[in-house]
Amino acid sequence: CRQERFRAGDRRLSCALPAMAGWFRRFLHKPKPSSAESSLNASRSASSSSPSSSSSSAESSGSSPSTSLARSLRASDISASGSARWAKSYDVCICHSEVDLELVEELVSYLESQPESFRCFLQLRDAAPGNAVVTELCDAVRNSHCWVMLITPGFLRDPWCKYQMHQALAEAPLANGRTIPVLKDVDRKDYPRELRNLYYIYMALKENSFRQIRDTVVR
């Protein structure tokens, strides 16, 4: 009887040993988290526990430090005496109909009063008396960095506006951002086909549109 009990105990031990060996094998070969995962988890816990002071200050100011620095550098580049800006006589040429003169004068006053002191060409103000209209229009387009097209019902009816638009497109045939269409009181279906490949500014609120035109000229 004693020998049978020993044999039964040996059988239970022999059955338990493989199971224990398998458990130890899985324990020893359990993959450890990599250093990258550990650092990622640490950064996540740190960010969730306390936000950084730099991000909170950026949120409170409404813009990141890099954005503010870029704006200041861009303004200094525009005003620098050696910049490419001074290679042309005007920064902006306003193409418009005579019936929209009052609105255009407000736009020109706004642009010229900005810190960059944009130089605007306004035909009735800056054209030389005695010169041919065609010559003045072509010279203004050629000697300006950007052309703002104020597209209104009057613009679409005026053949001189269309001529000036074609001259601007001839100066920048690849649509490199120098032509800035501005729509006012014009349906999308009446948008000139020649400008269909260009994004436009739709003038709803005058103050917002003026600011958007200014930012586009700066870019």
TABELHU-V630836 format. One record per backbone hydrogen bond with DSSP energy under -1.0 kcal/mol. NH is the residue of the N-H (numbers start at 1). CO is the residue of the C=O. E is the energy in kcal/mol with one decimal. If there is no record, write none. Layout:
nh:NH co:CO e:E
nh:NH co:CO e:E
This chain:
nh:5 co:1 e:-2.1
nh:6 co:2 e:-2.1
nh:7 co:3 e:-2.4
nh:8 co:4 e:-2.4
nh:9 co:5 e:-2.3
nh:10 co:6 e:-2.5
nh:11 co:7 e:-2.1
nh:12 co:8 e:-2.1
nh:13 co:9 e:-2.4
nh:14 co:10 e:-2.8
nh:15 co:11 e:-1.7
nh:16 co:12 e:-1.9
nh:17 co:13 e:-2.2
nh:20 co:16 e:-2.3
nh:21 co:17 e:-2.7
nh:22 co:18 e:-2.4
nh:23 co:19 e:-1.9
nh:24 co:20 e:-2.4
nh:25 co:21 e:-2.2
nh:26 co:22 e:-2.2
nh:27 co:23 e:-2.3
nh:28 co:24 e:-2.6
nh:29 co:25 e:-1.7
nh:38 co:34 e:-2.2
nh:39 co:35 e:-2.5
nh:40 co:36 e:-2.3
nh:41 co:37 e:-2.8
nh:42 co:38 e:-2.3
nh:43 co:39 e:-2.5
nh:44 co:40 e:-2.4
nh:45 co:41 e:-2.4
nh:46 co:42 e:-2.2
nh:47 co:43 e:-2.6
nh:48 co:44 e:-2.2
nh:49 co:45 e:-1.6
nh:50 co:46 e:-2.1
nh:56 co:52 e:-1.7
nh:57 co:53 e:-2.3
nh:58 co:54 e:-2.0
nh:59 co:55 e:-2.3
nh:60 co:56 e:-2.1
nh:61 co:57 e:-1.8
nh:62 co:58 e:-1.5
nh:68 co:64 e:-2.0
nh:69 co:65 e:-2.4
nh:70 co:66 e:-2.3
nh:71 co:67 e:-2.2
nh:72 co:68 e:-2.2
nh:73 co:69 e:-2.5
nh:74 co:70 e:-2.4
nh:75 co:71 e:-2.3
nh:76 co:72 e:-2.1
nh:77 co:73 e:-2.3
nh:78 co:74 e:-2.1
nh:79 co:75 e:-1.9
nh:80 co:76 e:-1.1
nh:83 co:80 e:-1.4
nh:86 co:83 e:-1.1
nh:87 co:84 e:-1.7
nh:88 co:85 e:-1.2
nh:90 co:143 e:-2.5
nh:91 co:119 e:-2.4
nh:92 co:119 e:-2.1
nh:93 co:146 e:-2.2
nh:94 co:121 e:-1.8
nh:95 co:148 e:-3.1
nh:100 co:97 e:-1.4
nh:101 co:98 e:-1.5
nh:104 co:100 e:-2.2
nh:105 co:101 e:-2.6
nh:106 co:102 e:-1.5
nh:107 co:103 e:-2.1
nh:108 co:104 e:-2.9
nh:109 co:105 e:-2.4
nh:110 co:106 e:-2.2
nh:111 co:107 e:-2.6
nh:112 co:108 e:-2.6
nh:113 co:109 e:-1.1
nh:114 co:111 e:-1.1
nh:117 co:114 e:-2.0
nh:118 co:111 e:-1.3
nh:121 co:92 e:-2.6
nh:125 co:122 e:-1.2
nh:126 co:122 e:-3.6
nh:127 co:123 e:-2.1
nh:131 co:128 e:-1.7
nh:136 co:132 e:-2.4
nh:137 co:133 e:-2.5
nh:138 co:134 e:-2.5
nh:139 co:135 e:-2.6
nh:140 co:136 e:-2.3
nh:141 co:137 e:-2.2
nh:142 co:138 e:-2.5
nh:143 co:139 e:-2.1
nh:144 co:141 e:-1.2
nh:145 co:90 e:-1.3
nh:146 co:91 e:-1.8
nh:147 co:178 e:-3.1
nh:148 co:93 e:-2.1
nh:149 co:180 e:-2.2
nh:150 co:95 e:-2.4
nh:151 co:149 e:-1.3
nh:151 co:182 e:-2.8
nh:156 co:152 e:-2.1
nh:157 co:153 e:-1.1
nh:158 co:154 e:-1.1
nh:162 co:158 e:-1.6
nh:163 co:159 e:-2.1
nh:164 co:160 e:-2.5
nh:165 co:161 e:-2.4
nh:166 co:162 e:-2.3
nh:167 co:163 e:-2.0
nh:168 co:164 e:-2.2
nh:169 co:165 e:-2.3
nh:170 co:166 e:-1.8
nh:171 co:167 e:-1.5
nh:172 co:168 e:-1.6
nh:175 co:172 e:-1.6
nh:180 co:147 e:-3.3
nh:182 co:149 e:-3.2
nh:183 co:201 e:-2.8
nh:184 co:151 e:-2.2
nh:190 co:187 e:-1.2
nh:191 co:188 e:-1.3
nh:195 co:192 e:-1.5
nh:196 co:193 e:-1.4
nh:198 co:195 e:-2.3
nh:201 co:181 e:-2.5
nh:203 co:183 e:-3.3
nh:209 co:205 e:-2.4
nh:210 co:206 e:-2.6
nh:211 co:207 e:-2.0
nh:212 co:208 e:-2.2
nh:213 co:209 e:-2.5
nh:214 co:210 e:-2.3
nh:215 co:211 e:-2.3
nh:216 co:212 e:-2.0
nh:217 co:213 e:-2.3
nh:218 co:214 e:-2.1
nh:219 co:215 e:-2.0
